[in-house]
Amino acid sequence: MAFVFTDSNFQESALAGGVSVVDFWAEWCGPCRLIGPIIEDLAKEYDGKATIGKVNVDDNPEVSLKYGVRSIPTILIIKDGEVVDKQVGVTTKATLAAKIAAHL
């Protein structure tokens, strides 16, 4: 299951080191619902290799604002505390997997 990032746990969960994949989403967002199952699949496949999860922009405005998320879905790939890649909008599982693999 995908990790649930929040304003309160983001620092220690996403920025602590290693690779994190963060899907910024909202319940009302249609394209986010298309990406959701892909994020869940990737969370299973990369368990133990990367922290893959989601942050609800409606419930966690601080993280969304800090990273300048203006459109959703936005997916950030963070390595050792720095954003190393970004995907805005719907994409394929293969594309995301390739982006993750490039930073492991």
Backbone atoms as SQL, in Angstrom:
CREATE TABLE atoms (id INTEGER PRIMARY KEY, chain TEXT, resi INTEGER, resn TEXT, atom TEXT, x REAL, y REAL, z REAL);
INSERT INTO atoms VALUES
  (1, 'A', 1, 'MET', 'N', 0.842, -1.180, 0.000),
  (2, 'A', 1, 'MET', 'CA', 0.000, 0.000, 0.000),
  (3, 'A', 1, 'MET', 'C', 0.888, 1.245, 0.000),
  (4, 'A', 2, 'ALA', 'N', 0.448, 2.251, -0.723),
  (5, 'A', 2, 'ALA', 'CA', 1.209, 3.496, -0.816),
  (6, 'A', 2, 'ALA', 'C', 1.240, 4.200, 0.539),
  (7, 'A', 3, 'PHE', 'N', 2.375, 4.808, 0.841),
  (8, 'A', 3, 'PHE', 'CA', 2.558, 5.560, 2.065),
  (9, 'A', 3, 'PHE', 'C', 1.689, 6.820, 2.020),
  (10, 'A', 4, 'VAL', 'N', 1.211, 7.268, 3.165),
  (11, 'A', 4, 'VAL', 'CA', 0.417, 8.503, 3.227),
  (12, 'A', 4, 'VAL', 'C', 1.307, 9.600, 3.800),
  (13, 'A', 5, 'PHE', 'N', 1.738, 10.503, 2.920),
  (14, 'A', 5, 'PHE', 'CA', 2.532, 11.651, 3.345),
  (15, 'A', 5, 'PHE', 'C', 1.589, 12.746, 3.837),
  (16, 'A', 6, 'THR', 'N', 2.020, 13.474, 4.865),
  (17, 'A', 6, 'THR', 'CA', 1.242, 14.592, 5.399),
  (18, 'A', 6, 'THR', 'C', 2.185, 15.770, 5.668),
  (19, 'A', 7, 'ASP', 'N', 1.580, 16.926, 5.967),
  (20, 'A', 7, 'ASP', 'CA', 2.404, 18.074, 6.350),
  (21, 'A', 7, 'ASP', 'C', 3.293, 17.735, 7.532),
  (22, 'A', 8, 'SER', 'N', 2.765, 16.962, 8.476),
  (23, 'A', 8, 'SER', 'CA', 3.509, 16.688, 9.708),
  (24, 'A', 8, 'SER', 'C', 4.573, 15.598, 9.564),
  (25, 'A', 9, 'ASN', 'N', 4.428, 14.659, 8.618),
  (26, 'A', 9, 'ASN', 'CA', 5.419, 13.582, 8.511),
  (27, 'A', 9, 'ASN', 'C', 6.321, 13.704, 7.285),
  (28, 'A', 10, 'PHE', 'N', 6.120, 14.727, 6.468),
  (29, 'A', 10, 'PHE', 'CA', 6.837, 14.818, 5.196),
  (30, 'A', 10, 'PHE', 'C', 8.349, 14.901, 5.380),
  (31, 'A', 11, 'GLN', 'N', 8.784, 15.742, 6.303),
  (32, 'A', 11, 'GLN', 'CA', 10.227, 15.940, 6.521),
  (33, 'A', 11, 'GLN', 'C', 10.929, 14.620, 6.820),
  (34, 'A', 12, 'GLU', 'N', 10.429, 13.881, 7.783),
  (35, 'A', 12, 'GLU', 'CA', 11.103, 12.641, 8.166),
  (36, 'A', 12, 'GLU', 'C', 10.815, 11.476, 7.222),
  (37, 'A', 13, 'SER', 'N', 9.711, 11.534, 6.491),
  (38, 'A', 13, 'SER', 'CA', 9.343, 10.417, 5.624),
  (39, 'A', 13, 'SER', 'C', 9.868, 10.543, 4.197),
  (40, 'A', 14, 'ALA', 'N', 9.788, 11.731, 3.629),
  (41, 'A', 14, 'ALA', 'CA', 10.166, 11.906, 2.226),
  (42, 'A', 14, 'ALA', 'C', 11.570, 12.456, 2.044),
  (43, 'A', 15, 'LEU', 'N', 12.061, 13.196, 3.039),
  (44, 'A', 15, 'LEU', 'CA', 13.331, 13.895, 2.864),
  (45, 'A', 15, 'LEU', 'C', 14.489, 13.290, 3.638),
  (46, 'A', 16, 'ALA', 'N', 14.232, 12.214, 4.354),
  (47, 'A', 16, 'ALA', 'CA', 15.230, 11.644, 5.257),
  (48, 'A', 16, 'ALA', 'C', 16.400, 10.984, 4.536),
  (49, 'A', 17, 'GLY', 'N', 16.250, 10.639, 3.305),
  (50, 'A', 17, 'GLY', 'CA', 17.317, 9.969, 2.561),
  (51, 'A', 17, 'GLY', 'C', 16.742, 8.887, 1.683),
  (52, 'A', 18, 'GLY', 'N', 17.521, 8.420, 0.756),
  (53, 'A', 18, 'GLY', 'CA', 17.028, 7.435, -0.196),
  (54, 'A', 18, 'GLY', 'C', 16.120, 8.083, -1.217),
  (55, 'A', 19, 'VAL', 'N', 15.304, 7.269, -1.879),
  (56, 'A', 19, 'VAL', 'CA', 14.410, 7.752, -2.933),
  (57, 'A', 19, 'VAL', 'C', 12.971, 7.714, -2.445),
  (58, 'A', 20, 'SER', 'N', 12.266, 8.838, -2.644),
  (59, 'A', 20, 'SER', 'CA', 10.837, 8.917, -2.340),
  (60, 'A', 20, 'SER', 'C', 10.104, 9.369, -3.588),
  (61, 'A', 21, 'VAL', 'N', 8.935, 8.799, -3.803),
  (62, 'A', 21, 'VAL', 'CA', 8.074, 9.195, -4.908),
  (63, 'A', 21, 'VAL', 'C', 6.783, 9.697, -4.283),
  (64, 'A', 22, 'VAL', 'N', 6.456, 10.961, -4.561),
  (65, 'A', 22, 'VAL', 'CA', 5.324, 11.601, -3.904),
  (66, 'A', 22, 'VAL', 'C', 4.303, 12.026, -4.944),
  (67, 'A', 23, 'ASP', 'N', 3.110, 11.455, -4.849),
  (68, 'A', 23, 'ASP', 'CA', 1.992, 11.782, -5.734),
  (69, 'A', 23, 'ASP', 'C', 1.105, 12.802, -5.031),
  (70, 'A', 24, 'PHE', 'N', 1.059, 14.027, -5.560),
  (71, 'A', 24, 'PHE', 'CA', 0.164, 15.059, -5.039),
  (72, 'A', 24, 'PHE', 'C', -1.175, 14.892, -5.750),
  (73, 'A', 25, 'TRP', 'N', -2.246, 14.716, -4.972),
  (74, 'A', 25, 'TRP', 'CA', -3.555, 14.378, -5.539),
  (75, 'A', 25, 'TRP', 'C', -4.672, 14.986, -4.692),
  (76, 'A', 26, 'ALA', 'N', -5.909, 14.826, -5.202),
  (77, 'A', 26, 'ALA', 'CA', -7.114, 15.202, -4.450),
  (78, 'A', 26, 'ALA', 'C', -8.243, 14.261, -4.863),
  (79, 'A', 27, 'GLU', 'N', -9.178, 14.067, -3.953),
  (80, 'A', 27, 'GLU', 'CA', -10.292, 13.153, -4.222),
  (81, 'A', 27, 'GLU', 'C', -11.135, 13.582, -5.413),
  (82, 'A', 28, 'TRP', 'N', -11.288, 14.873, -5.624),
  (83, 'A', 28, 'TRP', 'CA', -12.144, 15.390, -6.687),
  (84, 'A', 28, 'TRP', 'C', -11.472, 15.401, -8.058),
  (85, 'A', 29, 'CYS', 'N', -10.203, 15.022, -8.126),
  (86, 'A', 29, 'CYS', 'CA', -9.412, 15.106, -9.358),
  (87, 'A', 29, 'CYS', 'C', -9.531, 13.820, -10.180),
  (88, 'A', 30, 'GLY', 'N', -10.164, 13.916, -11.338),
  (89, 'A', 30, 'GLY', 'CA', -10.334, 12.760, -12.223),
  (90, 'A', 30, 'GLY', 'C', -9.015, 12.134, -12.659),
  (91, 'A', 31, 'PRO', 'N', -8.082, 12.922, -13.209),
  (92, 'A', 31, 'PRO', 'CA', -6.798, 12.338, -13.622),
  (93, 'A', 31, 'PRO', 'C', -6.038, 11.691, -12.458),
  (94, 'A', 32, 'CYS', 'N', -6.232, 12.213, -11.245),
  (95, 'A', 32, 'CYS', 'CA', -5.575, 11.619, -10.074),
  (96, 'A', 32, 'CYS', 'C', -6.072, 10.197, -9.841),
  (97, 'A', 33, 'ARG', 'N', -7.341, 9.961, -10.139),
  (98, 'A', 33, 'ARG', 'CA', -7.899, 8.623, -9.967),
  (99, 'A', 33, 'ARG', 'C', -7.297, 7.635, -10.959),
  (100, 'A', 34, 'LEU', 'N', -6.825, 8.143, -12.096),
  (101, 'A', 34, 'LEU', 'CA', -6.158, 7.269, -13.070),
  (102, 'A', 34, 'LEU', 'C', -4.754, 6.887, -12.598),
  (103, 'A', 35, 'ILE', 'N', -4.081, 7.809, -11.948),
  (104, 'A', 35, 'ILE', 'CA', -2.714, 7.575, -11.462),
  (105, 'A', 35, 'ILE', 'C', -2.707, 6.740, -10.181),
  (106, 'A', 36, 'GLY', 'N', -3.750, 6.844, -9.373),
  (107, 'A', 36, 'GLY', 'CA', -3.812, 6.156, -8.084),
  (108, 'A', 36, 'GLY', 'C', -3.427, 4.688, -8.117),
  (109, 'A', 37, 'PRO', 'N', -4.047, 3.874, -8.985),
  (110, 'A', 37, 'PRO', 'CA', -3.688, 2.451, -9.024),
  (111, 'A', 37, 'PRO', 'C', -2.235, 2.211, -9.456),
  (112, 'A', 38, 'ILE', 'N', -1.700, 3.094, -10.291),
  (113, 'A', 38, 'ILE', 'CA', -0.308, 2.967, -10.721),
  (114, 'A', 38, 'ILE', 'C', 0.620, 3.194, -9.523),
  (115, 'A', 39, 'ILE', 'N', 0.314, 4.196, -8.714),
  (116, 'A', 39, 'ILE', 'CA', 1.116, 4.485, -7.524),
  (117, 'A', 39, 'ILE', 'C', 1.057, 3.301, -6.558),
  (118, 'A', 40, 'GLU', 'N', -0.119, 2.726, -6.389),
  (119, 'A', 40, 'GLU', 'CA', -0.266, 1.548, -5.510),
  (120, 'A', 40, 'GLU', 'C', 0.583, 0.380, -6.015),
  (121, 'A', 41, 'ASP', 'N', 0.546, 0.120, -7.323),
  (122, 'A', 41, 'ASP', 'CA', 1.350, -0.965, -7.901),
  (123, 'A', 41, 'ASP', 'C', 2.839, -0.718, -7.701),
  (124, 'A', 42, 'LEU', 'N', 3.274, 0.512, -7.961),
  (125, 'A', 42, 'LEU', 'CA', 4.690, 0.842, -7.811),
  (126, 'A', 42, 'LEU', 'C', 5.134, 0.735, -6.354),
  (127, 'A', 43, 'ALA', 'N', 4.242, 1.096, -5.425),
  (128, 'A', 43, 'ALA', 'CA', 4.571, 0.983, -3.997),
  (129, 'A', 43, 'ALA', 'C', 4.870, -0.470, -3.634),
  (130, 'A', 44, 'LYS', 'N', 4.114, -1.408, -4.196),
  (131, 'A', 44, 'LYS', 'CA', 4.354, -2.827, -3.945),
  (132, 'A', 44, 'LYS', 'C', 5.658, -3.281, -4.592),
  (133, 'A', 45, 'GLU', 'N', 5.859, -2.883, -5.851),
  (134, 'A', 45, 'GLU', 'CA', 7.028, -3.326, -6.606),
  (135, 'A', 45, 'GLU', 'C', 8.342, -2.786, -6.034),
  (136, 'A', 46, 'TYR', 'N', 8.319, -1.572, -5.510),
  (137, 'A', 46, 'TYR', 'CA', 9.543, -0.948, -5.006),
  (138, 'A', 46, 'TYR', 'C', 9.623, -0.964, -3.485),
  (139, 'A', 47, 'ASP', 'N', 8.829, -1.809, -2.845),
  (140, 'A', 47, 'ASP', 'CA', 8.860, -1.921, -1.388),
  (141, 'A', 47, 'ASP', 'C', 10.268, -2.292, -0.932),
  (142, 'A', 48, 'GLY', 'N', 10.805, -1.510, -0.016),
  (143, 'A', 48, 'GLY', 'CA', 12.150, -1.748, 0.473),
  (144, 'A', 48, 'GLY', 'C', 13.223, -1.039, -0.329),
  (145, 'A', 49, 'LYS', 'N', 12.884, -0.525, -1.513),
  (146, 'A', 49, 'LYS', 'CA', 13.856, 0.169, -2.362),
  (147, 'A', 49, 'LYS', 'C', 13.598, 1.670, -2.406),
  (148, 'A', 50, 'ALA', 'N', 12.315, 2.052, -2.308),
  (149, 'A', 50, 'ALA', 'CA', 11.918, 3.463, -2.364),
  (150, 'A', 50, 'ALA', 'C', 10.637, 3.627, -1.552),
  (151, 'A', 51, 'THR', 'N', 10.435, 4.837, -1.027),
  (152, 'A', 51, 'THR', 'CA', 9.191, 5.153, -0.329),
  (153, 'A', 51, 'THR', 'C', 8.259, 5.790, -1.348),
  (154, 'A', 52, 'ILE', 'N', 7.173, 5.109, -1.648),
  (155, 'A', 52, 'ILE', 'CA', 6.237, 5.604, -2.653),
  (156, 'A', 52, 'ILE', 'C', 4.890, 5.844, -1.990),
  (157, 'A', 53, 'GLY', 'N', 4.386, 7.062, -2.158),
  (158, 'A', 53, 'GLY', 'CA', 3.131, 7.391, -1.511),
  (159, 'A', 53, 'GLY', 'C', 2.453, 8.609, -2.084),
  (160, 'A', 54, 'LYS', 'N', 1.431, 9.045, -1.358),
  (161, 'A', 54, 'LYS', 'CA', 0.566, 10.110, -1.831),
  (162, 'A', 54, 'LYS', 'C', 0.387, 11.173, -0.756),
  (163, 'A', 55, 'VAL', 'N', 0.157, 12.399, -1.214),
  (164, 'A', 55, 'VAL', 'CA', -0.180, 13.483, -0.295),
  (165, 'A', 55, 'VAL', 'C', -1.428, 14.176, -0.848),
  (166, 'A', 56, 'ASN', 'N', -2.453, 14.220, -0.029),
  (167, 'A', 56, 'ASN', 'CA', -3.706, 14.866, -0.422),
  (168, 'A', 56, 'ASN', 'C', -3.516, 16.378, -0.288),
  (169, 'A', 57, 'VAL', 'N', -3.602, 17.091, -1.413),
  (170, 'A', 57, 'VAL', 'CA', -3.325, 18.538, -1.404),
  (171, 'A', 57, 'VAL', 'C', -4.357, 19.321, -0.608),
  (172, 'A', 58, 'ASP', 'N', -5.585, 18.826, -0.529),
  (173, 'A', 58, 'ASP', 'CA', -6.628, 19.519, 0.228),
  (174, 'A', 58, 'ASP', 'C', -6.374, 19.444, 1.735),
  (175, 'A', 59, 'ASP', 'N', -5.817, 18.327, 2.189),
  (176, 'A', 59, 'ASP', 'CA', -5.574, 18.117, 3.614),
  (177, 'A', 59, 'ASP', 'C', -4.184, 18.567, 4.063),
  (178, 'A', 60, 'ASN', 'N', -3.286, 18.793, 3.112),
  (179, 'A', 60, 'ASN', 'CA', -1.889, 19.105, 3.436),
  (180, 'A', 60, 'ASN', 'C', -1.370, 20.274, 2.588),
  (181, 'A', 61, 'PRO', 'N', -1.880, 21.463, 2.841),
  (182, 'A', 61, 'PRO', 'CA', -1.512, 22.611, 1.998),
  (183, 'A', 61, 'PRO', 'C', -0.062, 23.076, 2.149),
  (184, 'A', 62, 'GLU', 'N', 0.570, 22.827, 3.302),
  (185, 'A', 62, 'GLU', 'CA', 1.940, 23.312, 3.518),
  (186, 'A', 62, 'GLU', 'C', 2.932, 22.656, 2.564),
  (187, 'A', 63, 'VAL', 'N', 2.879, 21.342, 2.449),
  (188, 'A', 63, 'VAL', 'CA', 3.796, 20.625, 1.563),
  (189, 'A', 63, 'VAL', 'C', 3.521, 21.013, 0.112),
  (190, 'A', 64, 'SER', 'N', 2.259, 21.097, -0.247),
  (191, 'A', 64, 'SER', 'CA', 1.894, 21.465, -1.620),
  (192, 'A', 64, 'SER', 'C', 2.433, 22.841, -1.974),
  (193, 'A', 65, 'LEU', 'N', 2.294, 23.788, -1.069),
  (194, 'A', 65, 'LEU', 'CA', 2.777, 25.148, -1.282),
  (195, 'A', 65, 'LEU', 'C', 4.307, 25.178, -1.352),
  (196, 'A', 66, 'LYS', 'N', 4.957, 24.457, -0.453),
  (197, 'A', 66, 'LYS', 'CA', 6.423, 24.436, -0.409),
  (198, 'A', 66, 'LYS', 'C', 7.024, 23.973, -1.730),
  (199, 'A', 67, 'TYR', 'N', 6.379, 22.999, -2.374),
  (200, 'A', 67, 'TYR', 'CA', 6.906, 22.445, -3.618),
  (201, 'A', 67, 'TYR', 'C', 6.246, 23.038, -4.868),
  (202, 'A', 68, 'GLY', 'N', 5.452, 24.092, -4.692),
  (203, 'A', 68, 'GLY', 'CA', 4.878, 24.807, -5.826),
  (204, 'A', 68, 'GLY', 'C', 3.930, 23.984, -6.672),
  (205, 'A', 69, 'VAL', 'N', 3.195, 23.073, -6.036),
  (206, 'A', 69, 'VAL', 'CA', 2.263, 22.225, -6.778),
  (207, 'A', 69, 'VAL', 'C', 1.037, 23.057, -7.150),
  (208, 'A', 70, 'ARG', 'N', 0.870, 23.280, -8.457),
  (209, 'A', 70, 'ARG', 'CA', -0.249, 24.084, -8.957),
  (210, 'A', 70, 'ARG', 'C', -1.239, 23.258, -9.760),
  (211, 'A', 71, 'SER', 'N', -0.773, 22.141, -10.295),
  (212, 'A', 71, 'SER', 'CA', -1.621, 21.236, -11.061),
  (213, 'A', 71, 'SER', 'C', -1.484, 19.849, -10.465),
  (214, 'A', 72, 'ILE', 'N', -2.582, 19.119, -10.466),
  (215, 'A', 72, 'ILE', 'CA', -2.517, 17.740, -9.983),
  (216, 'A', 72, 'ILE', 'C', -3.105, 16.817, -11.040),
  (217, 'A', 73, 'PRO', 'N', -2.626, 15.607, -11.137),
  (218, 'A', 73, 'PRO', 'CA', -1.575, 15.031, -10.315),
  (219, 'A', 73, 'PRO', 'C', -0.190, 15.585, -10.663),
  (220, 'A', 74, 'THR', 'N', 0.605, 15.789, -9.641),
  (221, 'A', 74, 'THR', 'CA', 2.034, 16.093, -9.780),
  (222, 'A', 74, 'THR', 'C', 2.779, 15.042, -8.978),
  (223, 'A', 75, 'ILE', 'N', 3.768, 14.445, -9.609),
  (224, 'A', 75, 'ILE', 'CA', 4.560, 13.415, -8.944),
  (225, 'A', 75, 'ILE', 'C', 6.005, 13.894, -8.869),
  (226, 'A', 76, 'LEU', 'N', 6.524, 13.957, -7.657),
  (227, 'A', 76, 'LEU', 'CA', 7.912, 14.348, -7.438),
  (228, 'A', 76, 'LEU', 'C', 8.733, 13.127, -7.072),
  (229, 'A', 77, 'ILE', 'N', 9.922, 13.041, -7.642),
  (230, 'A', 77, 'ILE', 'CA', 10.873, 12.017, -7.233),
  (231, 'A', 77, 'ILE', 'C', 11.957, 12.753, -6.461),
  (232, 'A', 78, 'ILE', 'N', 12.120, 12.362, -5.208),
  (233, 'A', 78, 'ILE', 'CA', 13.044, 13.024, -4.294),
  (234, 'A', 78, 'ILE', 'C', 14.134, 12.033, -3.916),
  (235, 'A', 79, 'LYS', 'N', 15.383, 12.465, -4.062),
  (236, 'A', 79, 'LYS', 'CA', 16.514, 11.611, -3.675),
  (237, 'A', 79, 'LYS', 'C', 17.373, 12.386, -2.695),
  (238, 'A', 80, 'ASP', 'N', 17.599, 11.785, -1.554),
  (239, 'A', 80, 'ASP', 'CA', 18.418, 12.398, -0.502),
  (240, 'A', 80, 'ASP', 'C', 17.976, 13.828, -0.198),
  (241, 'A', 81, 'GLY', 'N', 16.666, 14.053, -0.161),
  (242, 'A', 81, 'GLY', 'CA', 16.111, 15.335, 0.233),
  (243, 'A', 81, 'GLY', 'C', 15.949, 16.360, -0.872),
  (244, 'A', 82, 'GLU', 'N', 16.386, 16.048, -2.093),
  (245, 'A', 82, 'GLU', 'CA', 16.293, 16.990, -3.217),
  (246, 'A', 82, 'GLU', 'C', 15.391, 16.441, -4.308),
  (247, 'A', 83, 'VAL', 'N', 14.570, 17.311, -4.900),
  (248, 'A', 83, 'VAL', 'CA', 13.727, 16.902, -6.032),
  (249, 'A', 83, 'VAL', 'C', 14.639, 16.667, -7.235),
  (250, 'A', 84, 'VAL', 'N', 14.602, 15.450, -7.770),
  (251, 'A', 84, 'VAL', 'CA', 15.456, 15.103, -8.903),
  (252, 'A', 84, 'VAL', 'C', 14.667, 14.878, -10.187),
  (253, 'A', 85, 'ASP', 'N', 13.340, 14.747, -10.081),
  (254, 'A', 85, 'ASP', 'CA', 12.494, 14.578, -11.263),
  (255, 'A', 85, 'ASP', 'C', 11.071, 14.951, -10.894),
  (256, 'A', 86, 'LYS', 'N', 10.292, 15.304, -11.925),
  (257, 'A', 86, 'LYS', 'CA', 8.925, 15.752, -11.713),
  (258, 'A', 86, 'LYS', 'C', 8.073, 15.330, -12.901),
  (259, 'A', 87, 'GLN', 'N', 6.861, 14.876, -12.611),
  (260, 'A', 87, 'GLN', 'CA', 5.901, 14.506, -13.647),
  (261, 'A', 87, 'GLN', 'C', 4.587, 15.206, -13.327),
  (262, 'A', 88, 'VAL', 'N', 4.101, 16.027, -14.248),
  (263, 'A', 88, 'VAL', 'CA', 2.820, 16.691, -14.060),
  (264, 'A', 88, 'VAL', 'C', 1.833, 16.093, -15.045),
  (265, 'A', 89, 'GLY', 'N', 0.679, 15.666, -14.542),
  (266, 'A', 89, 'GLY', 'CA', -0.349, 15.071, -15.387),
  (267, 'A', 89, 'GLY', 'C', -0.247, 13.559, -15.428),
  (268, 'A', 90, 'VAL', 'N', -1.183, 12.971, -16.147),
  (269, 'A', 90, 'VAL', 'CA', -1.279, 11.517, -16.245),
  (270, 'A', 90, 'VAL', 'C', -0.123, 10.975, -17.085),
  (271, 'A', 91, 'THR', 'N', 0.411, 9.862, -16.656),
  (272, 'A', 91, 'THR', 'CA', 1.477, 9.182, -17.392),
  (273, 'A', 91, 'THR', 'C', 1.301, 7.678, -17.220),
  (274, 'A', 92, 'THR', 'N', 2.181, 6.926, -17.819),
  (275, 'A', 92, 'THR', 'CA', 2.077, 5.465, -17.738),
  (276, 'A', 92, 'THR', 'C', 2.916, 4.913, -16.592),
  (277, 'A', 93, 'LYS', 'N', 2.612, 3.709, -16.205),
  (278, 'A', 93, 'LYS', 'CA', 3.382, 3.026, -15.168),
  (279, 'A', 93, 'LYS', 'C', 4.821, 2.825, -15.628),
  (280, 'A', 94, 'ALA', 'N', 5.007, 2.476, -16.895),
  (281, 'A', 94, 'ALA', 'CA', 6.354, 2.246, -17.427),
  (282, 'A', 94, 'ALA', 'C', 7.197, 3.512, -17.348),
  (283, 'A', 95, 'THR', 'N', 6.605, 4.659, -17.644),
  (284, 'A', 95, 'THR', 'CA', 7.334, 5.922, -17.597),
  (285, 'A', 95, 'THR', 'C', 7.771, 6.225, -16.175),
  (286, 'A', 96, 'LEU', 'N', 6.857, 6.067, -15.222),
  (287, 'A', 96, 'LEU', 'CA', 7.203, 6.317, -13.822),
  (288, 'A', 96, 'LEU', 'C', 8.253, 5.332, -13.317),
  (289, 'A', 97, 'ALA', 'N', 8.109, 4.070, -13.683),
  (290, 'A', 97, 'ALA', 'CA', 9.074, 3.041, -13.252),
  (291, 'A', 97, 'ALA', 'C', 10.463, 3.381, -13.772),
  (292, 'A', 98, 'ALA', 'N', 10.567, 3.849, -15.010),
  (293, 'A', 98, 'ALA', 'CA', 11.858, 4.217, -15.578),
  (294, 'A', 98, 'ALA', 'C', 12.469, 5.402, -14.842),
  (295, 'A', 99, 'LYS', 'N', 11.627, 6.378, -14.487),
  (296, 'A', 99, 'LYS', 'CA', 12.116, 7.546, -13.747),
  (297, 'A', 99, 'LYS', 'C', 12.610, 7.142, -12.360),
  (298, 'A', 100, 'ILE', 'N', 11.882, 6.246, -11.711),
  (299, 'A', 100, 'ILE', 'CA', 12.296, 5.774, -10.383),
  (300, 'A', 100, 'ILE', 'C', 13.606, 4.996, -10.487),
  (301, 'A', 101, 'ALA', 'N', 13.668, 4.071, -11.429),
  (302, 'A', 101, 'ALA', 'CA', 14.857, 3.224, -11.594),
  (303, 'A', 101, 'ALA', 'C', 16.112, 4.055, -11.868),
  (304, 'A', 102, 'ALA', 'N', 15.944, 5.178, -12.548),
  (305, 'A', 102, 'ALA', 'CA', 17.094, 6.036, -12.881),
  (306, 'A', 102, 'ALA', 'C', 17.729, 6.651, -11.639),
  (307, 'A', 103, 'HIS', 'N', 16.996, 6.681, -10.531),
  (308, 'A', 103, 'HIS', 'CA', 17.508, 7.328, -9.317),
  (309, 'A', 103, 'HIS', 'C', 17.790, 6.367, -8.160),
  (310, 'A', 104, 'LEU', 'N', 17.607, 5.087, -8.403),
  (311, 'A', 104, 'LEU', 'CA', 17.901, 4.099, -7.349),
  (312, 'A', 104, 'LEU', 'C', 19.383, 3.787, -7.301);
